[in-house]
Amino acid sequence: MDERNRKSIESMQDYYSTMIQWQSDSVALSNLDTTQIKGLEQLAERHNDFGGIEAMNILNFFYGYNYYFDVPEDDFEGAGERRSEKLKANYAATHIVAVPNPAGDYSTISWIPFGIGAGNATLRLYNTTGIEVMNTTVDAKTGQYLLNTAKLDNGVYLIQLQTTDRILQTKLHVQH
C-alpha cells in the first residue's frame, strides 16, 4: 500500500471513529463542545482527503469556518487540496457516499450538507428488483446516517436521500 492510500485510510478511520463515538453518545453535530470542535480542527488540518474534508464541512456548516478546497468532478482524486477557489456547490449538492462499500454489518451514508436546506430528509433503500426495503427520516443537515446492514441479504442496493429540493443516490453492495 502506498503512502497516499495509507493516509487516506487513516483519515477515514479517524473521522468515522469520531462520528460513531459521538453518535453513540447522542452528540448533535450542531452542539459540539470546544474540545470536540478542536478535534475536528485537528482532523481538518492533518488530512487532505475524505476525513479531513468531512471535518471541514462540519466546521464550515455549523461553526462558520471558511475552509475552501477543490473537489474534482469525477472522483476524490486530489480532493482536499486547499486552494483559494470556491467549493463547487454543484458537486456537493449531487454526491452521496457509503463507507464501507461493500458493507458487512453497517455502512455510514455521508453527504455534503452544503446547499441542502435545514430539516428532514427521507432515506430509502431499494433492492435490485426495485422493492423498498427501508424508509426512514433523517436530519438532512447532519450529513450522515449509520445504516445497519446486518439483516440485509447480500447484494446491491440503491440508496436514495430525498430532501426538499433534490434527490441524491448511490449504490451499496452488502456482503456478509
N, CA and C atoms as an extended XYZ file, in Angstrom:
528
Properties=species:S:1:pos:R:3:atomname:S:1:resname:S:1:resid:I:1 pbc="F F F"
N         0.851       -1.171        0.000 N   MET     1
C         0.000        0.000        0.000 CA  MET     1
C         0.899        1.238        0.000 C   MET     1
N         0.606        2.152       -0.910 N   ASP     2
C         1.428        3.354       -0.971 CA  ASP     2
C         1.041        4.336        0.138 C   ASP     2
N         1.879        5.336        0.334 N   GLU     3
C         1.712        6.298        1.422 CA  GLU     3
C         0.391        7.061        1.325 C   GLU     3
N         0.012        7.455        0.109 N   ARG     4
C        -1.227        8.215       -0.072 CA  ARG     4
C        -2.443        7.394        0.346 C   ARG     4
N        -2.493        6.128       -0.065 N   ASN     5
C        -3.613        5.264        0.312 CA  ASN     5
C        -3.639        5.022        1.813 C   ASN     5
N        -2.477        4.838        2.416 N   ARG     6
C        -2.411        4.628        3.858 CA  ARG     6
C        -2.957        5.840        4.609 C   ARG     6
N        -2.554        7.039        4.188 N   LYS     7
C        -3.040        8.261        4.839 CA  LYS     7
C        -4.539        8.444        4.633 C   LYS     7
N        -5.020        8.104        3.455 N   SER     8
C        -6.447        8.213        3.172 CA  SER     8
C        -7.254        7.289        4.079 C   SER     8
N        -6.777        6.065        4.246 N   ILE     9
C        -7.469        5.110        5.115 CA  ILE     9
C        -7.424        5.577        6.562 C   ILE     9
N        -6.282        6.079        7.020 N   GLU    10
C        -6.171        6.611        8.382 CA  GLU    10
C        -7.147        7.764        8.594 C   GLU    10
N        -7.256        8.639        7.618 N   SER    11
C        -8.153        9.781        7.701 CA  SER    11
C        -9.597        9.325        7.852 C   SER    11
N        -9.999        8.373        7.026 N   MET    12
C       -11.369        7.862        7.103 CA  MET    12
C       -11.611        7.180        8.443 C   MET    12
N       -10.644        6.403        8.930 N   GLN    13
C       -10.789        5.727       10.216 CA  GLN    13
C       -10.934        6.740       11.346 C   GLN    13
N       -10.096        7.768       11.353 N   ASP    14
C       -10.178        8.798       12.389 CA  ASP    14
C       -11.542        9.476       12.371 C   ASP    14
N       -11.985        9.865       11.188 N   TYR    15
C       -13.259       10.561       11.058 CA  TYR    15
C       -14.417        9.679       11.521 C   TYR    15
N       -14.492        8.448       10.990 N   TYR    16
C       -15.622        7.585       11.327 CA  TYR    16
C       -15.582        7.116       12.774 C   TYR    16
N       -14.418        6.928       13.349 N   SER    17
C       -14.330        6.591       14.774 CA  SER    17
C       -14.929        7.712       15.614 C   SER    17
N       -14.586        8.943       15.266 N   THR    18
C       -15.124       10.105       15.975 CA  THR    18
C       -16.636       10.188       15.820 C   THR    18
N       -17.129       10.051       14.595 N   MET    19
C       -18.565       10.164       14.344 CA  MET    19
C       -19.354        9.054       15.038 C   MET    19
N       -18.841        7.831       15.002 N   ILE    20
C       -19.528        6.715       15.653 CA  ILE    20
C       -19.568        6.933       17.163 C   ILE    20
N       -18.472        7.432       17.748 N   GLN    21
C       -18.452        7.713       19.182 CA  GLN    21
C       -19.474        8.787       19.530 C   GLN    21
N       -19.505        9.864       18.761 N   TRP    22
C       -20.462       10.933       19.037 CA  TRP    22
C       -21.888       10.441       18.859 C   TRP    22
N       -22.121        9.593       17.859 N   GLN    23
C       -23.466        9.069       17.643 CA  GLN    23
C       -23.885        8.194       18.822 C   GLN    23
N       -22.980        7.365       19.329 N   SER    24
C       -23.319        6.510       20.472 CA  SER    24
C       -23.541        7.346       21.733 C   SER    24
N       -22.911        8.506       21.816 N   ASP    25
C       -23.107        9.418       22.945 CA  ASP    25
C       -24.252       10.402       22.705 C   ASP    25
N       -24.957       10.259       21.585 N   SER    26
C       -26.074       11.143       21.199 CA  SER    26
C       -25.650       12.603       21.108 C   SER    26
N       -24.468       12.841       20.564 N   VAL    27
C       -23.960       14.203       20.396 CA  VAL    27
C       -24.424       14.735       19.042 C   VAL    27
N       -25.084       15.876       19.039 N   ALA    28
C       -25.513       16.510       17.789 CA  ALA    28
C       -24.354       17.321       17.219 C   ALA    28
N       -24.150       17.220       15.914 N   LEU    29
C       -23.050       17.955       15.286 CA  LEU    29
C       -23.177       19.460       15.488 C   LEU    29
N       -24.379       19.938       15.678 N   SER    30
C       -24.590       21.375       15.855 CA  SER    30
C       -24.332       21.838       17.288 C   SER    30
N       -24.076       20.907       18.208 N   ASN    31
C       -23.888       21.260       19.621 CA  ASN    31
C       -22.589       20.702       20.187 C   ASN    31
N       -21.512       20.793       19.447 N   LEU    32
C       -20.228       20.279       19.917 CA  LEU    32
C       -19.615       21.219       20.945 C   LEU    32
N       -18.904       20.642       21.912 N   ASP    33
C       -18.198       21.492       22.869 CA  ASP    33
C       -16.836       21.885       22.280 C   ASP    33
N       -16.102       22.723       22.985 N   THR    34
C       -14.847       23.251       22.438 CA  THR    34
C       -13.807       22.158       22.200 C   THR    34
N       -13.781       21.131       23.039 N   THR    35
C       -12.842       20.025       22.846 CA  THR    35
C       -13.164       19.256       21.570 C   THR    35
N       -14.447       19.012       21.332 N   GLN    36
C       -14.860       18.291       20.127 CA  GLN    36
C       -14.575       19.112       18.871 C   GLN    36
N       -14.819       20.419       18.939 N   ILE    37
C       -14.518       21.297       17.801 CA  ILE    37
C       -13.012       21.296       17.533 C   ILE    37
N       -12.211       21.340       18.590 N   LYS    38
C       -10.751       21.307       18.438 CA  LYS    38
C       -10.314       20.006       17.763 C   LYS    38
N       -10.952       18.894       18.109 N   GLY    39
C       -10.644       17.617       17.471 CA  GLY    39
C       -10.939       17.640       15.981 C   GLY    39
N       -12.056       18.268       15.598 N   LEU    40
C       -12.379       18.414       14.174 CA  LEU    40
C       -11.363       19.308       13.477 C   LEU    40
N       -10.941       20.382       14.145 N   GLU    41
C        -9.925       21.263       13.558 CA  GLU    41
C        -8.636       20.492       13.287 C   GLU    41
N        -8.236       19.661       14.238 N   GLN    42
C        -7.012       18.874       14.060 CA  GLN    42
C        -7.163       17.889       12.912 C   GLN    42
N        -8.316       17.257       12.807 N   LEU    43
C        -8.558       16.330       11.704 CA  LEU    43
C        -8.550       17.073       10.373 C   LEU    43
N        -9.156       18.253       10.332 N   ALA    44
C        -9.203       19.043        9.095 CA  ALA    44
C        -7.805       19.487        8.670 C   ALA    44
N        -6.954       19.836        9.614 N   GLU    45
C        -5.608       20.299        9.293 CA  GLU    45
C        -4.640       19.161        8.992 C   GLU    45
N        -4.873       18.017        9.595 N   ARG    46
C        -3.936       16.907        9.482 CA  ARG    46
C        -4.106       16.115        8.193 C   ARG    46
N        -5.298       16.098        7.636 N   HIS    47
C        -5.570       15.251        6.479 CA  HIS    47
C        -6.070       16.069        5.299 C   HIS    47
N        -5.632       15.691        4.116 N   ASN    48
C        -6.083       16.341        2.886 CA  ASN    48
C        -6.945       15.397        2.068 C   ASN    48
N        -7.742       14.566        2.719 N   ASP    49
C        -8.584       13.632        1.988 CA  ASP    49
C        -9.937       13.511        2.674 C   ASP    49
N       -10.620       12.394        2.500 N   PHE    50
C       -12.023       12.282        2.884 CA  PHE    50
C       -12.318       12.699        4.323 C   PHE    50
N       -11.586       12.164        5.297 N   GLY    51
C       -11.847       12.510        6.692 CA  GLY    51
C       -11.662       13.990        6.970 C   GLY    51
N       -10.599       14.567        6.404 N   GLY    52
C       -10.363       15.998        6.565 CA  GLY    52
C       -11.434       16.838        5.906 C   GLY    52
N       -11.869       16.398        4.726 N   ILE    53
C       -12.932       17.117        4.011 CA  ILE    53
C       -14.219       17.096        4.816 C   ILE    53
N       -14.569       15.931        5.362 N   GLU    54
C       -15.787       15.837        6.171 CA  GLU    54
C       -15.691       16.737        7.404 C   GLU    54
N       -14.525       16.753        8.059 N   ALA    55
C       -14.333       17.624        9.221 CA  ALA    55
C       -14.476       19.092        8.819 C   ALA    55
N       -13.876       19.469        7.674 N   MET    56
C       -14.002       20.846        7.185 CA  MET    56
C       -15.462       21.198        6.914 C   MET    56
N       -16.212       20.270        6.328 N   ASN    57
C       -17.620       20.532        6.032 CA  ASN    57
C       -18.424       20.801        7.294 C   ASN    57
N       -18.194       20.011        8.325 N   ILE    58
C       -18.913       20.209        9.585 CA  ILE    58
C       -18.561       21.568       10.175 C   ILE    58
N       -17.268       21.891       10.191 N   LEU    59
C       -16.842       23.182       10.737 CA  LEU    59
C       -17.391       24.348        9.917 C   LEU    59
N       -17.384       24.223        8.601 N   ASN    60
C       -17.938       25.277        7.742 CA  ASN    60
C       -19.433       25.451        7.981 C   ASN    60
N       -20.152       24.350        7.977 N   PHE    61
C       -21.614       24.404        8.017 CA  PHE    61
C       -22.148       24.865        9.366 C   PHE    61
N       -21.644       24.268       10.446 N   PHE    62
C       -22.215       24.541       11.756 CA  PHE    62
C       -21.521       25.662       12.520 C   PHE    62
N       -20.256       25.932       12.220 N   TYR    63
C       -19.493       26.831       13.074 CA  TYR    63
C       -18.877       28.019       12.349 C   TYR    63
N       -19.245       28.252       11.100 N   GLY    64
C       -18.834       29.442       10.376 CA  GLY    64
C       -17.386       29.485        9.942 C   GLY    64
N       -16.707       28.348        9.914 N   TYR    65
C       -15.329       28.320        9.427 CA  TYR    65
C       -15.324       28.573        7.930 C   TYR    65
N       -14.150       28.842        7.397 N   ASN    66
C       -14.031       29.202        5.990 CA  ASN    66
C       -13.007       28.342        5.265 C   ASN    66
N       -13.115       27.023        5.398 N   TYR    67
C       -12.219       26.142        4.658 CA  TYR    67
C       -12.675       26.096        3.207 C   TYR    67
N       -11.740       26.247        2.289 N   TYR    68
C       -12.026       26.117        0.859 CA  TYR    68
C       -11.131       25.033        0.295 C   TYR    68
N       -11.660       24.269       -0.612 N   PHE    69
C       -10.880       23.216       -1.244 CA  PHE    69
C       -11.529       22.852       -2.564 C   PHE    69
N       -10.733       22.231       -3.428 N   ASP    70
C       -11.241       21.771       -4.717 CA  ASP    70
C       -11.712       20.337       -4.591 C   ASP    70
N       -12.826       20.044       -5.198 N   VAL    71
C       -13.306       18.677       -5.292 CA  VAL    71
C       -13.489       18.389       -6.771 C   VAL    71
N       -12.716       17.450       -7.332 N   PRO    72
C       -12.824       17.155       -8.758 CA  PRO    72
C       -14.208       16.646       -9.135 C   PRO    72
N       -14.559       16.784      -10.408 N   GLU    73
C       -15.874       16.386      -10.894 CA  GLU    73
C       -16.069       14.875      -10.915 C   GLU    73
N       -15.006       14.105      -11.168 N   ASP    74
C       -15.191       12.686      -11.437 CA  ASP    74
C       -14.944       11.762      -10.252 C   ASP    74
N       -14.057       12.106       -9.341 N   ASP    75
C       -13.789       11.244       -8.194 CA  ASP    75
C       -13.092       12.066       -7.113 C   ASP    75
N       -12.609       11.404       -6.075 N   PHE    76
C       -11.978       12.125       -4.977 CA  PHE    76
C       -10.472       12.262       -5.157 C   PHE    76
N        -9.947       11.912       -6.326 N   GLU    77
C        -8.512       12.026       -6.583 CA  GLU    77
C        -8.091       13.490       -6.401 C   GLU    77
N        -7.222       13.746       -5.469 N   GLY    78
C        -6.750       15.104       -5.219 CA  GLY    78
C        -7.691       15.932       -4.360 C   GLY    78
N        -8.751       15.314       -3.846 N   ALA    79
C        -9.708       16.067       -3.044 CA  ALA    79
C        -9.042       16.573       -1.776 C   ALA    79
N        -9.462       17.708       -1.338 N   GLY    80
C        -8.972       18.258       -0.097 CA  GLY    80
C        -7.787       19.177       -0.245 C   GLY    80
N        -7.285       19.334       -1.444 N   GLU    81
C        -6.192       20.272       -1.630 CA  GLU    81
C        -6.749       21.671       -1.401 C   GLU    81
N        -6.230       22.324       -0.391 N   ARG    82
C        -6.764       23.641       -0.061 CA  ARG    82
C        -6.209       24.674       -1.021 C   ARG    82
N        -7.086       25.317       -1.712 N   ARG    83
C        -6.709       26.363       -2.654 CA  ARG    83
C        -7.626       27.549       -2.419 C   ARG    83
N        -7.320       28.641       -3.052 N   SER    84
C        -8.137       29.832       -2.845 CA  SER    84
C        -9.303       29.870       -3.826 C   SER    84
N        -9.836       28.711       -4.157 N   GLU    85
C       -11.007       28.645       -5.032 CA  GLU    85
C       -12.222       28.259       -4.207 C   GLU    85
N       -13.361       28.612       -4.711 N   LYS    86
C       -14.609       28.353       -4.024 CA  LYS    86
C       -14.999       26.881       -4.137 C   LYS    86
N       -15.633       26.351       -3.100 N   LEU    87
C       -16.155       24.989       -3.134 CA  LEU    87
C       -17.176       24.866       -4.247 C   LEU    87
N       -17.074       23.813       -5.016 N   LYS    88
C       -18.015       23.611       -6.119 CA  LYS    88
C       -19.341       23.113       -5.556 C   LYS    88
N       -20.281       24.007       -5.413 N   ALA    89
C       -21.563       23.674       -4.798 CA  ALA    89
C       -22.311       22.612       -5.582 C   ALA    89
N       -22.136       22.599       -6.879 N   ASN    90
C       -22.796       21.590       -7.698 CA  ASN    90
C       -22.383       20.192       -7.285 C   ASN    90
N       -21.089       19.986       -7.074 N   TYR    91
C       -20.584       18.681       -6.654 CA  TYR    91
C       -21.165       18.315       -5.298 C   TYR    91
N       -21.110       19.250       -4.375 N   ALA    92
C       -21.600       18.991       -3.031 CA  ALA    92
C       -23.078       18.663       -3.026 C   ALA    92
N       -23.821       19.293       -3.902 N   ALA    93
C       -25.266       19.121       -3.920 CA  ALA    93
C       -25.700       17.834       -4.590 C   ALA    93
N       -24.789       17.126       -5.251 N   THR    94
C       -25.201       15.947       -6.005 CA  THR    94
C       -24.474       14.677       -5.615 C   THR    94
N       -23.677       14.667       -4.563 N   HIS    95
C       -22.894       13.484       -4.232 CA  HIS    95
C       -23.192       12.944       -2.841 C   HIS    95
N       -23.282       11.629       -2.795 N   ILE    96
C       -23.539       10.885       -1.572 CA  ILE    96
C       -22.667        9.634       -1.642 C   ILE    96
N       -22.103        9.215       -0.512 N   VAL    97
C       -21.238        8.036       -0.498 CA  VAL    97
C       -21.636        7.103        0.640 C   VAL    97
N       -21.295        5.830        0.479 N   ALA    98
C       -21.493        4.817        1.513 CA  ALA    98
C       -20.132        4.202        1.820 C   ALA    98
N       -19.737        4.218        3.099 N   VAL    99
C       -18.441        3.679        3.516 CA  VAL    99
C       -18.651        2.849        4.777 C   VAL    99
N       -18.194        1.623        4.883 N   PRO   100
C       -17.511        0.877        3.834 CA  PRO   100
C       -18.484        0.394        2.767 C   PRO   100
N       -17.954        0.137        1.620 N   ASN   101
C       -18.740       -0.361        0.496 CA  ASN   101
C       -17.830       -1.263       -0.325 C   ASN   101
N       -17.985       -2.571       -0.250 N   PRO   102
C       -19.126       -3.324        0.270 CA  PRO   102
C       -19.207       -3.270        1.799 C   PRO   102
N       -20.441       -3.372        2.282 N   ALA   103
C       -20.728       -3.306        3.709 CA  ALA   103
C       -20.930       -4.703        4.271 C   ALA   103
N       -20.549       -4.873        5.525 N   GLY   104
C       -20.820       -6.107        6.246 CA  GLY   104
C       -22.039       -5.907        7.120 C   GLY   104
N       -21.821       -5.416        8.346 N   ASP   105
C       -22.924       -5.209        9.283 CA  ASP   105
C       -23.416       -3.766        9.339 C   ASP   105
N       -22.629       -2.841        8.802 N   TYR   106
C       -23.047       -1.442        8.806 CA  TYR   106
C       -22.350       -0.703        7.669 C   TYR   106
N       -22.902        0.445        7.331 N   SER   107
C       -22.264        1.365        6.394 CA  SER   107
C       -22.696        2.766        6.798 C   SER   107
N       -21.781        3.704        6.748 N   THR   108
C       -22.129        5.090        7.037 CA  THR   108
C       -22.426        5.787        5.721 C   THR   108
N       -23.628        6.322        5.626 N   ILE   109
C       -24.051        7.061        4.448 CA  ILE   109
C       -23.715        8.525        4.716 C   ILE   109
N       -22.908        9.124        3.849 N   SER   110
C       -22.481       10.516        4.046 CA  SER   110
C       -22.799       11.348        2.821 C   SER   110
N       -23.219       12.559        3.069 N   TRP   111
C       -23.451       13.523        2.004 CA  TRP   111
C       -22.952       14.862        2.500 C   TRP   111
N       -22.616       15.730        1.592 N   ILE   112
C       -22.147       17.055        1.969 CA  ILE   112
C       -23.379       17.928        2.157 C   ILE   112
N       -23.627       18.399        3.384 N   PRO   113
C       -24.852       19.148        3.630 CA  PRO   113
C       -24.856       20.542        3.018 C   PRO   113
N       -23.734       20.954        2.401 N   PHE   114
C       -23.649       22.261        1.763 CA  PHE   114
C       -24.738       22.386        0.701 C   PHE   114
N       -25.552       23.381        0.791 N   GLY   115
C       -26.589       23.603       -0.209 CA  GLY   115
C       -27.882       22.863        0.064 C   GLY   115
N       -27.903       22.017        1.090 N   ILE   116
C       -29.123       21.295        1.436 CA  ILE   116
C       -29.802       22.071        2.540 C   ILE   116
N       -31.064       22.374        2.351 N   GLY   117
C       -31.804       23.131        3.342 CA  GLY   117
C       -31.919       22.384        4.661 C   GLY   117
N       -32.138       23.121        5.720 N   ALA   118
C       -32.325       22.513        7.028 CA  ALA   118
C       -33.614       21.713        7.032 C   ALA   118
N       -33.685       20.771        7.918 N   GLY   119
C       -34.900       19.993        8.059 CA  GLY   119
C       -34.675       18.529        7.771 C   GLY   119
N       -35.780       17.820        7.672 N   ASN   120
C       -35.721       16.383        7.496 CA  ASN   120
C       -35.580       15.987        6.038 C   ASN   120
N       -35.035       14.801        5.852 N   ALA   121
C       -34.931       14.185        4.533 CA  ALA   121
C       -35.381       12.739        4.687 C   ALA   121
N       -35.748       12.129        3.584 N   THR   122
C       -36.147       10.728        3.601 CA  THR   122
C       -35.029        9.896        2.996 C   THR   122
N       -34.579        8.905        3.747 N   LEU   123
C       -33.551        7.985        3.274 CA  LEU   123
C       -34.232        6.660        2.962 C   LEU   123
N       -34.103        6.228        1.708 N   ARG   124
C       -34.730        4.983        1.270 CA  ARG   124
C       -33.660        4.036        0.748 C   ARG   124
N       -33.936        2.752        0.880 N   LEU   125
C       -33.053        1.710        0.373 CA  LEU   125
C       -33.898        0.768       -0.475 C   LEU   125
N       -33.456        0.534       -1.721 N   TYR   126
C       -34.173       -0.341       -2.648 CA  TYR   126
C       -33.281       -1.514       -3.028 C   TYR   126
N       -33.893       -2.710       -3.157 N   ASN   127
C       -33.117       -3.849       -3.647 CA  ASN   127
C       -33.098       -3.829       -5.174 C   ASN   127
N       -32.464       -4.830       -5.786 N   THR   128
C       -32.294       -4.818       -7.248 CA  THR   128
C       -33.593       -5.045       -8.008 C   THR   128
N       -34.633       -5.504       -7.325 N   THR   129
C       -35.926       -5.655       -8.003 CA  THR   129
C       -36.791       -4.409       -7.839 C   THR   129
N       -36.246       -3.384       -7.180 N   GLY   130
C       -36.972       -2.128       -7.025 CA  GLY   130
C       -37.865       -2.067       -5.808 C   GLY   130
N       -37.794       -3.075       -4.958 N   ILE   131
C       -38.617       -3.091       -3.748 CA  ILE   131
C       -37.936       -2.254       -2.667 C   ILE   131
N       -38.710       -1.373       -2.058 N   GLU   132
C       -38.194       -0.544       -0.971 CA  GLU   132
C       -38.043       -1.418        0.267 C   GLU   132
N       -36.809       -1.538        0.765 N   VAL   133
C       -36.557       -2.379        1.934 CA  VAL   133
C       -36.321       -1.559        3.202 C   VAL   133
N       -36.188       -0.240        3.056 N   MET   134
C       -36.022        0.632        4.205 CA  MET   134
C       -36.492        2.032        3.844 C   MET   134
N       -37.107        2.699        4.808 N   ASN   135
C       -37.556        4.072        4.634 CA  ASN   135
C       -37.484        4.720        6.009 C   ASN   135
N       -36.650        5.737        6.146 N   THR   136
C       -36.505        6.403        7.437 CA  THR   136
C       -36.313        7.904        7.233 C   THR   136
N       -36.636        8.663        8.236 N   THR   137
C       -36.449       10.113        8.206 CA  THR   137
C       -35.136       10.452        8.902 C   THR   137
N       -34.337       11.305        8.265 N   VAL   138
C       -33.051       11.725        8.818 CA  VAL   138
C       -32.978       13.250        8.818 C   VAL   138
N       -32.093       13.791        9.634 N   ASP   139
C       -31.843       15.234        9.650 CA  ASP   139
C       -30.875       15.546        8.507 C   ASP   139
N       -31.334       16.238        7.485 N   ALA   140
C       -30.547       16.474        6.265 CA  ALA   140
C       -29.241       17.207        6.532 C   ALA   140
N       -29.226       18.106        7.497 N   LYS   141
C       -28.029       18.925        7.699 CA  LYS   141
C       -26.918       18.222        8.477 C   LYS   141
N       -27.172       17.022        9.020 N   THR   142
C       -26.110       16.307        9.736 CA  THR   142
C       -25.068       15.757        8.784 C   THR   142
N       -25.472       15.422        7.557 N   GLY   143
C       -24.528       14.930        6.567 CA  GLY   143
C       -24.165       13.469        6.685 C   GLY   143
N       -24.848       12.728        7.581 N   GLN   144
C       -24.525       11.310        7.687 CA  GLN   144
C       -25.618       10.520        8.386 C   GLN   144
N       -25.591        9.206        8.126 N   TYR   145
C       -26.518        8.276        8.765 CA  TYR   145
C       -25.827        6.921        8.848 C   TYR   145
N       -25.847        6.301       10.016 N   LEU   146
C       -25.253        4.979       10.189 CA  LEU   146
C       -26.317        3.936        9.875 C   LEU   146
N       -26.108        3.191        8.792 N   LEU   147
C       -27.075        2.215        8.294 CA  LEU   147
C       -26.690        0.822        8.766 C   LEU   147
N       -27.600        0.155        9.489 N   ASN   148
C       -27.388       -1.220        9.927 CA  ASN   148
C       -27.739       -2.144        8.767 C   ASN   148
N       -26.746       -2.844        8.239 N   THR   149
C       -26.955       -3.737        7.098 CA  THR   149
C       -26.893       -5.209        7.501 C   THR   149
N       -26.807       -5.494        8.795 N   ALA   150
C       -26.626       -6.864        9.276 CA  ALA   150
C       -27.750       -7.795        8.841 C   ALA   150
N       -28.973       -7.294        8.759 N   LYS   151
C       -30.114       -8.149        8.415 CA  LYS   151
C       -30.461       -8.117        6.931 C   LYS   151
N       -29.701       -7.361        6.153 N   LEU   152
C       -29.956       -7.308        4.711 CA  LEU   152
C       -29.304       -8.496        4.023 C   LEU   152
N       -29.935       -8.977        2.964 N   ASP   153
C       -29.348      -10.044        2.156 CA  ASP   153
C       -28.150       -9.500        1.393 C   ASP   153
N       -27.221      -10.388        1.057 N   ASN   154
C       -26.114       -9.994        0.190 CA  ASN   154
C       -26.671       -9.493       -1.128 C   ASN   154
N       -26.055       -8.463       -1.676 N   GLY   155
C       -26.490       -7.951       -2.965 CA  GLY   155
C       -26.240       -6.464       -3.100 C   GLY   155
N       -26.797       -5.912       -4.166 N   VAL   156
C       -26.638       -4.495       -4.479 CA  VAL   156
C       -27.938       -3.776       -4.139 C   VAL   156
N       -27.805       -2.608       -3.527 N   TYR   157
C       -28.956       -1.800       -3.135 CA  TYR   157
C       -28.767       -0.378       -3.654 C   TYR   157
N       -29.865        0.293       -3.896 N   LEU   158
C       -29.846        1.702       -4.263 CA  LEU   158
C       -30.209        2.501       -3.021 C   LEU   158
N       -29.343        3.434       -2.649 N   ILE   159
C       -29.615        4.347       -1.541 CA  ILE   159
C       -30.112        5.645       -2.150 C   ILE   159
N       -31.214        6.147       -1.619 N   GLN   160
C       -31.778        7.396       -2.133 CA  GLN   160
C       -32.065        8.320       -0.955 C   GLN   160
N       -31.507        9.525       -1.002 N   LEU   161
C       -31.767       10.550        0.006 CA  LEU   161
C       -32.568       11.649       -0.671 C   LEU   161
N       -33.790       11.867       -0.194 N   GLN   162
C       -34.647       12.882       -0.796 CA  GLN   162
C       -34.833       14.033        0.182 C   GLN   162
N       -34.355       15.217       -0.232 N   THR   163
C       -34.535       16.431        0.557 CA  THR   163
C       -35.664       17.238       -0.072 C   THR   163
N       -35.896       18.420        0.457 N   THR   164
C       -36.974       19.248       -0.087 CA  THR   164
C       -36.703       19.701       -1.512 C   THR   164
N       -35.418       19.774       -1.901 N   ASP   165
C       -35.124       20.310       -3.231 CA  ASP   165
C       -34.253       19.428       -4.119 C   ASP   165
N       -33.918       18.215       -3.691 N   ARG   166
C       -33.110       17.340       -4.561 CA  ARG   166
C       -33.180       15.896       -4.094 C   ARG   166
N       -32.733       15.005       -4.980 N   ILE   167
C       -32.621       13.585       -4.669 CA  ILE   167
C       -31.177       13.167       -4.944 C   ILE   167
N       -30.526       12.593       -3.931 N   LEU   168
C       -29.161       12.087       -4.060 CA  LEU   168
C       -29.222       10.565       -4.060 C   LEU   168
N       -28.407        9.915       -4.895 N   GLN   169
C       -28.439        8.458       -4.984 CA  GLN   169
C       -27.036        7.883       -5.084 C   GLN   169
N       -26.876        6.680       -4.563 N   THR   170
C       -25.648        5.911       -4.720 CA  THR   170
C       -25.976        4.438       -4.569 C   THR   170
N       -25.034        3.596       -4.955 N   LYS   171
C       -25.211        2.150       -4.813 CA  LYS   171
C       -24.468        1.669       -3.577 C   LYS   171
N       -25.019        0.632       -2.961 N   LEU   172
C       -24.384       -0.013       -1.818 CA  LEU   172
C       -24.348       -1.510       -2.065 C   LEU   172
N       -23.177       -2.096       -1.917 N   HIS   173
C       -23.025       -3.549       -2.006 CA  HIS   173
C       -22.994       -4.086       -0.579 C   HIS   173
N       -23.828       -5.088       -0.293 N   VAL   174
C       -23.822       -5.741        1.013 CA  VAL   174
C       -23.243       -7.131        0.828 C   VAL   174
N       -22.235       -7.445        1.631 N   GLN   175
C       -21.558       -8.732        1.526 CA  GLN   175
C       -21.175       -9.183        2.933 C   GLN   175
N       -21.846      -10.213        3.420 N   HIS   176
C       -21.579      -10.722        4.783 CA  HIS   176
C       -20.545      -11.821        4.755 C   HIS   176
